[in-house]
Amino acid sequence: MDRSNQTSPMVQFILLGLSAHPKLEKTFFVLILLMYLVILLGNGVLILVTILDSRLHTPMYFFLGNLSFLDICYTTSSVPLVLDGFLTPRKTISFSGCAIQMFLSFAMGATECVLLGMMAFDRYVAICNPLRYPIVMSKAAYVPMATSSWAAGIANSVVQTSQAMQLPFCGDNVINHFSCEILAVLKLACADISINVISMVVSNVIFLGVPVLFIFISYVFIIATILRIPSAEGRKKAFSTCSAHLTVVLVFYGTILFMYGKPKSKDPLGADKQDLADKLTSLFYGVVTPMLNPIIYSLRNKDVKAAVRNLVRQKHLTE
């Protein structure tokens, strides 16, 4: 088979999902659907209040609105496909559909990493240099910061997706996953994938390692500044302005560390159980973090809670 036929748009991939566990599919369909609806509602409300409430027209809430929109895009790139797979006996996806899904998922993930780093810088300036905050974090600064996060994530996804989809696929094209996860797709290639692996390692260093280091350094300075505040009330107030972001960062990177950092089982029976656990962990990572983000920011932020209450009150007044 020549290379052009192997990478033809007519190629289809088969998604295994939970095919080996049909009894679980209906249960997880209901669970994931409910979580997806919470994601749409929670993040949709956050976007709405950051646009409509003038008190939230600040850099922090501008980034938060971007994060909420990103979470909606990220889950929408895969969850509908996963839900359809739970109800469909033969779960297939076209070559182009797989490429689009992989591109969107990779782009949103990389963008979120960079965006969380930008949000850490915003909190650093707000707490460590409050007098210069209006100047440093002016609209002329924070809009390009958010735009560059999206541009970097999309550019990285274009590189990774194009490299993956140029590979020849000459087997059964069975993806042992719920969606076109890039590592699962690379395993199907009947060609040398060393360039892809190197590219992904470099990408992970840039989009995972660098933001984590930047966030860590930012919070070292933030915590040092907070500890120098003489009053307990002042320290509490200062920490409350960044506690929601710090919680989101810990959930986001903690889940990634749990997914890829746990040891692999060498026992065949244990490997089967681990394969199921890995797929479920990946599935819930794709929905739990986007679902928790608006909850964390709503519960730990008085401004957001007040804005939501005002929005609900205005809705009742207009009815």
Phi, psi and chi 1 to 4 in degrees:
 res  aa     phi    psi   chi1   chi2   chi3   chi4
   1 MET       -  128.1 -173.6 -178.0  -63.7      -
   2 ASP   -81.3  164.0   61.5   79.3      -      -
   3 ARG   -61.7  -36.1 -174.2  179.1  178.8   89.3
   4 SER   -66.4  -36.8   61.2      -      -      -
   5 ASN   -72.1  -36.3  -70.8  -26.4      -      -
   6 GLN   -65.3  -32.1  -68.4  168.4  -31.0      -
   7 THR  -106.4   19.9   57.3      -      -      -
   8 SER   -63.4  144.6  166.9      -      -      -
   9 PRO   -61.3  -12.9  -25.2   34.6      -      -
  10 MET   -77.5  -13.7  -63.2  -58.7  -67.9      -
  11 VAL   -63.4  140.9  169.0      -      -      -
  12 GLN  -121.6  147.2  -76.8 -162.7  -33.6      -
  13 PHE  -108.6  144.8  -65.7   96.0      -      -
  14 ILE  -103.9  125.7  -60.2  171.0      -      -
  15 LEU   -97.6  118.4  -57.8  168.6      -      -
  16 LEU   -70.7  -44.4  -75.4 -174.4      -      -
  17 GLY    55.4 -126.3      -      -      -      -
  18 LEU  -107.3   33.1  -70.5  177.1      -      -
  19 SER   -56.0  -33.7  -60.6      -      -      -
  20 ALA   -78.0   -7.3      -      -      -      -
  21 HIS  -133.6   67.1  -53.0  -86.3      -      -
  22 PRO   -60.9  -29.1   19.7  -31.4      -      -
  23 LYS   -67.1  -26.0  -67.4 -178.2  179.8  179.1
  24 LEU   -80.7  -21.5  -66.3  176.2      -      -
  25 GLU   -62.2  -45.2  -70.0 -171.6  -43.8      -
  26 LYS   -65.7  -40.1  -59.7  -63.3 -174.8  -69.3
  27 THR   -62.4  -47.3  -57.8      -      -      -
  28 PHE   -72.1  -26.0  -80.7  103.3      -      -
  29 PHE   -60.7  -49.7  173.7   83.4      -      -
  30 VAL   -63.7  -45.3  174.7      -      -      -
  31 LEU   -62.9  -49.0 -175.8   59.8      -      -
  32 ILE   -68.0  -37.1  -61.4  -58.8      -      -
  33 LEU   -61.7  -45.5  176.5   60.4      -      -
  34 LEU   -62.2  -42.1  -69.3  175.0      -      -
  35 MET   -65.8  -38.3  -65.0  173.0   75.6      -
  36 TYR   -65.1  -40.4 -178.2   51.7      -      -
  37 LEU   -64.9  -37.7  -66.5  175.2      -      -
  38 VAL   -64.6  -39.6  171.6      -      -      -
  39 ILE   -60.9  -48.3  -70.5  168.1      -      -
  40 LEU   -62.5  -43.8  -64.9  178.7      -      -
  41 LEU   -69.0  -51.6  177.6   62.5      -      -
  42 GLY   -62.6  -49.3      -      -      -      -
  43 ASN   -72.0  -32.5  -73.8  -72.9      -      -
  44 GLY   -63.6  -42.0      -      -      -      -
  45 VAL   -64.3  -42.3  168.7      -      -      -
  46 LEU   -61.4  -43.0  -93.2 -177.7      -      -
  47 ILE   -61.3  -42.8  -67.1  171.3      -      -
  48 LEU   -62.8  -47.5 -157.9   58.7      -      -
  49 VAL   -69.8  -33.3  -63.4      -      -      -
  50 THR   -70.1  -22.1   55.5      -      -      -
  51 ILE   -87.2  -43.6  -68.1  173.1      -      -
  52 LEU   -83.5  -31.1  -62.7  179.6      -      -
  53 ASP   -90.9  115.0 -163.8  -46.3      -      -
  54 SER   -64.3  -25.7   58.0      -      -      -
  55 ARG   -67.6  -18.2  -66.4  171.9  -61.0  177.0
  56 LEU   -99.7   11.8  -58.6 -175.6      -      -
  57 HIS   -84.0   64.3  -68.7  175.0      -      -
  58 THR  -128.5  164.7   64.2      -      -      -
  59 PRO   -55.7  -42.9  -27.0   34.5      -      -
  60 MET   -60.5  -43.7 -177.3  174.8   74.6      -
  61 TYR   -79.6  -23.4  -64.3  112.1      -      -
  62 PHE   -65.1  -44.7  177.1   76.6      -      -
  63 PHE   -63.7  -39.4  -72.3  130.1      -      -
  64 LEU   -63.3  -40.5  178.3   56.5      -      -
  65 GLY   -62.6  -39.7      -      -      -      -
  66 ASN   -64.1  -41.3  -86.4  -96.0      -      -
  67 LEU   -63.3  -40.7 -177.1   65.2      -      -
  68 SER   -66.6  -42.5  -66.1      -      -      -
  69 PHE   -64.3  -39.4  179.4   67.9      -      -
  70 LEU   -63.1  -42.4 -172.0  151.5      -      -
  71 ASP   -64.4  -37.4  -76.8  -21.5      -      -
  72 ILE   -64.4  -45.0  -70.1  175.5      -      -
  73 CYS   -63.8  -42.0  -66.9      -      -      -
  74 TYR   -62.5  -48.2  178.7   74.0      -      -
  75 THR   -70.7  -35.9   51.1      -      -      -
  76 THR   -68.5  -22.6  -57.8      -      -      -
  77 SER   -72.2  -17.6   71.8      -      -      -
  78 SER  -133.6  -35.9   58.8      -      -      -
  79 VAL   -60.7  -46.3  170.0      -      -      -
  80 PRO   -56.7  -37.4  -26.8   36.3      -      -
  81 LEU   -65.5  -41.1  176.9   66.8      -      -
  82 VAL   -64.9  -45.0  171.6      -      -      -
  83 LEU   -61.9  -42.0  -67.0  174.3      -      -
  84 ASP   -63.3  -37.2  179.1   65.7      -      -
  85 GLY   -65.0  -32.1      -      -      -      -
  86 PHE   -66.0  -25.4  -75.5  143.8      -      -
  87 LEU  -104.6   -8.7  -58.8  178.0      -      -
  88 THR  -104.8  126.6  -52.9      -      -      -
  89 PRO   -59.7  -47.7  -22.6   33.3      -      -
  90 ARG  -109.3  109.6 -175.3  172.9  174.0   81.5
  91 LYS   -93.5  103.3  -47.8  160.8 -169.8   11.0
  92 THR  -123.0  155.6   59.9      -      -      -
  93 ILE  -142.8  140.2 -176.4  171.5      -      -
  94 SER   -71.3  164.0   66.1      -      -      -
  95 PHE   -57.0  -49.3 -178.6   89.2      -      -
  96 SER   -67.4  -38.3   56.7      -      -      -
  97 GLY   -64.1  -39.2      -      -      -      -
  98 CYS   -64.2  -42.1 -173.5      -      -      -
  99 ALA   -63.4  -42.9      -      -      -      -
 100 ILE   -65.4  -45.6  -68.3  170.4      -      -
 101 GLN   -63.1  -42.5 -167.0  -87.3  -42.3      -
 102 MET   -63.9  -42.5 -169.6 -170.1  -56.1      -
 103 PHE   -61.1  -48.9  166.0   77.2      -      -
 104 LEU   -64.1  -44.7  -69.4  173.3      -      -
 105 SER   -63.0  -45.3  178.2      -      -      -
 106 PHE   -66.5  -41.7 -142.8   95.8      -      -
 107 ALA   -63.7  -44.7      -      -      -      -
 108 MET   -67.0  -39.7  -62.3  -54.8  107.0      -
 109 GLY   -64.0  -45.7      -      -      -      -
 110 ALA   -65.9  -40.2      -      -      -      -
 111 THR   -62.7  -40.5  -58.9      -      -      -
 112 GLU   -63.7  -38.9 -177.9  157.8    0.4      -
 113 CYS   -58.7  -47.5  -68.5      -      -      -
 114 VAL   -67.9  -40.9 -179.8      -      -      -
 115 LEU   -63.9  -39.1 -166.6   60.3      -      -
 116 LEU   -63.6  -33.7  -71.7  172.5      -      -
 117 GLY   -66.9  -41.1      -      -      -      -
 118 MET   -62.2  -40.3  -62.2  -65.9 -174.2      -
 119 MET   -66.6  -33.9  -65.7  172.5   77.2      -
 120 ALA   -65.1  -40.6      -      -      -      -
 121 PHE   -63.8  -39.6  177.9   74.1      -      -
 122 ASP   -58.7  -45.2  171.3   72.6      -      -
 123 ARG   -68.1  -34.5  -66.8  -60.7   81.9 -154.3
 124 TYR   -62.5  -48.0  160.7   76.2      -      -
 125 VAL   -65.2  -41.4  178.3      -      -      -
 126 ALA   -62.4  -36.2      -      -      -      -
 127 ILE   -96.2  -39.9  -67.3  173.6      -      -
 128 CYS   -87.5  -27.3  -60.4      -      -      -
 129 ASN  -135.7   60.4  -64.8  -76.2      -      -
 130 PRO   -60.3  -32.8   21.3  -32.1      -      -
 131 LEU   -70.4  -29.3  -63.5  180.0      -      -
 132 ARG   -93.8   -2.7  -61.3 -167.2   61.7 -150.9
 133 TYR   -56.2  -47.7 -176.6   75.6      -      -
 134 PRO   -60.8  -27.6  -21.4   33.9      -      -
 135 ILE   -83.1  -49.8  -60.2  171.7      -      -
 136 VAL   -65.4  -43.1  176.3      -      -      -
 137 MET  -104.1   48.0  -65.0  -57.3  -64.0      -
 138 SER   -74.1  169.6   64.0      -      -      -
 139 LYS   -61.0  -32.7 -169.5  172.6 -176.7  178.1
 140 ALA   -68.0  -14.9      -      -      -      -
 141 ALA  -101.4  -47.8      -      -      -      -
 142 TYR   -76.6  -26.4   68.1   75.8      -      -
 143 VAL   -68.0  -48.2  171.1      -      -      -
 144 PRO   -61.9  -31.8  -25.4   35.7      -      -
 145 MET   -62.5  -45.5  -73.1  170.3   65.6      -
 146 ALA   -67.3  -42.3      -      -      -      -
 147 THR   -61.8  -40.6  -56.0      -      -      -
 148 SER   -67.6  -30.6   63.1      -      -      -
 149 SER   -62.5  -47.0  -60.9      -      -      -
 150 TRP   -64.2  -43.7  -75.2   91.6      -      -
 151 ALA   -62.8  -42.4      -      -      -      -
 152 ALA   -65.2  -44.2      -      -      -      -
 153 GLY   -63.2  -42.8      -      -      -      -
 154 ILE   -67.1  -43.5  -69.1  171.0      -      -
 155 ALA   -61.5  -43.1      -      -      -      -
 156 ASN   -63.2  -40.4  176.5   60.0      -      -
 157 SER   -66.7  -37.9 -174.2      -      -      -
 158 VAL   -58.8  -44.5  167.5      -      -      -
 159 VAL   -64.3  -51.9  172.6      -      -      -
 160 GLN   -65.6  -43.4  -59.2  -58.6  -31.2      -
 161 THR   -68.5  -43.6  -55.8      -      -      -
 162 SER   -64.1  -38.7   61.2      -      -      -
 163 GLN   -64.9  -41.6  -74.7 -177.4  -20.1      -
 164 ALA   -67.8  -42.3      -      -      -      -
 165 MET   -81.8   -5.5  -57.8  -43.0  -76.6      -
 166 GLN   -86.8   -7.7  -74.6  173.5   12.3      -
 167 LEU   -73.8  150.8  -68.9  169.0      -      -
 168 PRO   -80.6  136.3   27.4  -32.2      -      -
 169 PHE  -119.2  116.7  -59.0   97.1      -      -
 170 CYS  -131.3   19.4   50.3      -      -      -
 171 GLY  -108.8 -148.3      -      -      -      -
 172 ASP   -78.5  -10.3  -65.7  -30.3      -      -
 173 ASN    55.9   43.9  -67.7  -24.3      -      -
 174 VAL   -95.1  115.9  177.1      -      -      -
 175 ILE   -94.2  117.9  -61.6  176.0      -      -
 176 ASN   -81.7   65.0 -171.7   21.5      -      -
 177 HIS  -162.0  175.8 -147.8  -84.4      -      -
 178 PHE   -83.7  -25.2  -65.7  100.7      -      -
 179 SER  -145.2 -175.6   59.2      -      -      -
 180 CYS   -80.6   69.9  -71.1      -      -      -
 181 GLU   -73.0  131.3 -160.9  -91.3  -21.5      -
 182 ILE   -60.3  -38.1 -168.4  164.8      -      -
 183 LEU   -67.1  -37.8  -68.0  176.7      -      -
 184 ALA   -67.0  -35.5      -      -      -      -
 185 VAL   -70.2  -41.6  172.2      -      -      -
 186 LEU   -61.0  -30.4  -71.0  178.2      -      -
 187 LYS   -65.3  -21.0  -70.1  178.4 -178.7  178.8
 188 LEU   -85.7  -13.6  -57.0  178.8      -      -
 189 ALA   -69.0  137.1      -      -      -      -
 190 CYS  -102.9   53.8   48.1      -      -      -
 191 ALA  -156.1  169.6      -      -      -      -
 192 ASP   -67.8  124.6 -178.3   21.7      -      -
 193 ILE  -109.5   18.1   60.3  169.4      -      -
 194 SER   -61.0  -37.6   56.7      -      -      -
 195 ILE   -63.9  -40.8  -62.9  -61.0      -      -
 196 ASN   -63.7  -42.2  -58.7   75.0      -      -
 197 VAL   -64.4  -45.8  172.2      -      -      -
 198 ILE   -61.1  -43.3  -66.6  170.9      -      -
 199 SER   -61.1  -40.6  178.2      -      -      -
 200 MET   -70.0  -36.4  -73.3 -167.0   64.8      -
 201 VAL   -62.8  -46.5  169.0      -      -      -
 202 VAL   -60.6  -43.0  173.0      -      -      -
 203 SER   -61.7  -42.4  172.0      -      -      -
 204 ASN   -65.2  -37.4  -72.2  -21.8      -      -
 205 VAL   -63.4  -43.7  169.8      -      -      -
 206 ILE   -72.3  -44.8  -64.7  172.6      -      -
 207 PHE   -97.6  -11.6  -72.1   91.8      -      -
 208 LEU  -113.1  -54.3  -80.1  173.8      -      -
 209 GLY   -64.1  -49.7      -      -      -      -
 210 VAL   -63.4  -47.9  172.8      -      -      -
 211 PRO   -61.1  -39.3  -26.9   36.4      -      -
 212 VAL   -61.7  -45.2  165.6      -      -      -
 213 LEU   -62.6  -42.7 -178.9   61.7      -      -
 214 PHE   -63.7  -43.4 -173.8   77.8      -      -
 215 ILE   -64.7  -42.2  -69.2  168.6      -      -
 216 PHE   -61.2  -48.1  175.5   76.2      -      -
 217 ILE   -63.1  -41.3  -66.6  172.7      -      -
 218 SER   -59.0  -44.1  -63.8      -      -      -
 219 TYR   -76.5  -22.5  -86.9   97.9      -      -
 220 VAL   -62.6  -46.8  167.0      -      -      -
 221 PHE   -67.2  -39.5  -76.1  106.0      -      -
 222 ILE   -62.3  -48.8  -72.1  170.9      -      -
 223 ILE   -65.1  -39.7  -67.8  171.3      -      -
 224 ALA   -62.1  -40.2      -      -      -      -
 225 THR   -67.5  -42.1  -58.6      -      -      -
 226 ILE   -63.2  -40.7  -69.4  175.1      -      -
 227 LEU   -66.3  -21.1  -67.9  176.6      -      -
 228 ARG   -83.7   -9.0  -72.3 -161.1  -63.9  -92.4
 229 ILE   -70.6  126.7  -62.2  175.3      -      -
 230 PRO   -66.7  -40.0   20.8  -31.9      -      -
 231 SER   -91.7  145.5   68.0      -      -      -
 232 ALA   -64.9  -37.8      -      -      -      -
 233 GLU   -64.6  -39.1 -175.4   64.0   28.7      -
 234 GLY   -65.5  -41.2      -      -      -      -
 235 ARG   -64.7  -41.6  -70.4 -166.2  -64.2  -89.8
 236 LYS   -63.2  -43.4 -178.1  179.9  177.8 -178.8
 237 LYS   -65.2  -41.3 -175.9  177.3  179.9 -178.6
 238 ALA   -65.7  -42.9      -      -      -      -
 239 PHE   -68.2  -32.8 -175.6   73.1      -      -
 240 SER   -63.5  -25.4   67.7      -      -      -
 241 THR   -74.0  -16.9   64.3      -      -      -
 242 CYS  -123.4   -0.5   60.1      -      -      -
 243 SER   -65.7  -37.1   58.8      -      -      -
 244 ALA   -65.2  -44.7      -      -      -      -
 245 HIS   -63.7  -42.3  172.6 -100.7      -      -
 246 LEU   -63.1  -39.6 -177.0   58.3      -      -
 247 THR   -63.2  -44.3  -55.4      -      -      -
 248 VAL   -62.1  -42.0  167.1      -      -      -
 249 VAL   -61.7  -44.8  166.9      -      -      -
 250 LEU   -64.7  -40.2  -68.6  175.0      -      -
 251 VAL   -66.2  -45.7  169.8      -      -      -
 252 PHE   -63.9  -54.2 -179.6   76.4      -      -
 253 TYR   -77.9  -29.2  -74.7  105.2      -      -
 254 GLY   -63.8  -39.2      -      -      -      -
 255 THR   -67.6  -41.2  -48.4      -      -      -
 256 ILE   -61.4  -43.7  -67.1  176.4      -      -
 257 LEU   -63.0  -40.5 -175.8   63.4      -      -
 258 PHE   -65.3  -40.2  174.3   77.6      -      -
 259 MET   -64.9  -47.1  -78.8  174.5   57.0      -
 260 TYR  -104.3   -5.7  -63.2  106.7      -      -
 261 GLY  -101.3  -11.5      -      -      -      -
 262 LYS   -78.0  149.6   59.3 -178.0 -175.8  -61.1
 263 PRO   -69.3  151.5   24.3  -33.9      -      -
 264 LYS   -88.6  144.7  -57.6  -66.2 -178.2 -177.1
 265 SER   -82.4  138.2  174.3      -      -      -
 266 LYS   -95.1  -15.5  -64.0 -178.8  179.0  178.7
 267 ASP   -77.3  131.4  176.4   55.6      -      -
 268 PRO   -56.6  -44.6  -24.7   32.9      -      -
 269 LEU   -67.0  -40.1  -66.9  175.9      -      -
 270 GLY   -66.1  -33.8      -      -      -      -
 271 ALA   -64.5  -39.1      -      -      -      -
 272 ASP   -63.8  -43.3  -70.6  -21.6      -      -
 273 LYS   -66.1  -38.8  -68.5 -179.9 -179.5  178.3
 274 GLN   -67.8  -35.7 -177.5  173.0  -55.8      -
 275 ASP   -60.0  -43.7  178.3   61.6      -      -
 276 LEU   -64.5  -44.0  174.9   61.1      -      -
 277 ALA   -63.3  -40.0      -      -      -      -
 278 ASP   -63.4  -42.9  -72.5  -14.2      -      -
 279 LYS   -66.7  -41.1  -73.2 -164.7  -77.5 -171.4
 280 LEU   -68.8  -37.6  -69.1  177.9      -      -
 281 THR   -62.4  -44.8  -58.7      -      -      -
 282 SER   -62.6  -40.6  175.9      -      -      -
 283 LEU   -62.9  -47.4  175.0   62.8      -      -
 284 PHE   -72.3  -29.0  -80.3   99.7      -      -
 285 TYR   -60.0  -37.3  163.1   73.6      -      -
 286 GLY   -71.7  -16.4      -      -      -      -
 287 VAL  -120.6  -30.8  -69.8      -      -      -
 288 VAL   -68.2  -47.8  169.4      -      -      -
 289 THR   -61.1  -49.0  -55.3      -      -      -
 290 PRO   -62.3  -28.1  -24.2   35.5      -      -
 291 MET   -75.3  -36.1 -176.5 -177.6   70.6      -
 292 LEU   -75.8  -31.3  -71.4  178.4      -      -
 293 ASN   -53.0  -54.1  -74.2   -8.4      -      -
 294 PRO   -65.9  -31.4   20.7  -31.4      -      -
 295 ILE   -66.0  -45.3  -64.4  173.6      -      -
 296 ILE   -61.3  -47.2  -67.9  169.1      -      -
 297 TYR   -69.7  -28.3  -87.5   98.9      -      -
 298 SER   -76.0  -41.8  -63.0      -      -      -
 299 LEU   -74.4  -31.3  -67.8  177.3      -      -
 300 ARG  -105.9   14.1  -55.5 -175.5   69.9   87.8
 301 ASN  -137.2  113.7 -166.7  -65.9      -      -
 302 LYS   -66.4  -36.9  -66.4  179.7 -179.0  178.8
 303 ASP   -63.5  -43.0  -67.4  -25.9      -      -
 304 VAL   -66.9  -43.1  172.1      -      -      -
 305 LYS   -61.5  -41.6  -74.6 -169.0  -76.2 -171.4
 306 ALA   -65.3  -40.4      -      -      -      -
 307 ALA   -65.1  -39.9      -      -      -      -
 308 VAL   -65.3  -42.3  171.6      -      -      -
 309 ARG   -62.4  -41.8  -76.8 -164.5  -63.8  -93.0
 310 ASN   -63.3  -39.3  -72.0  -22.2      -      -
 311 LEU   -64.3  -42.9 -174.8   64.1      -      -
 312 VAL   -66.3  -40.6  173.1      -      -      -
 313 ARG   -64.2  -42.0 -167.5  179.6  -57.1  117.2
 314 GLN   -65.6  -34.9  -70.5  174.6    9.5      -
 315 LYS   -65.0  -41.1 -174.2  177.9 -177.0  -60.1
 316 HIS   -67.7  -35.6  -74.1  -42.1      -      -
 317 LEU   -68.6  -32.0  -68.8  174.3      -      -
 318 THR   -81.2  -13.8   56.1      -      -      -
 319 GLU   -83.2      -  -70.3  179.2  -11.1      -
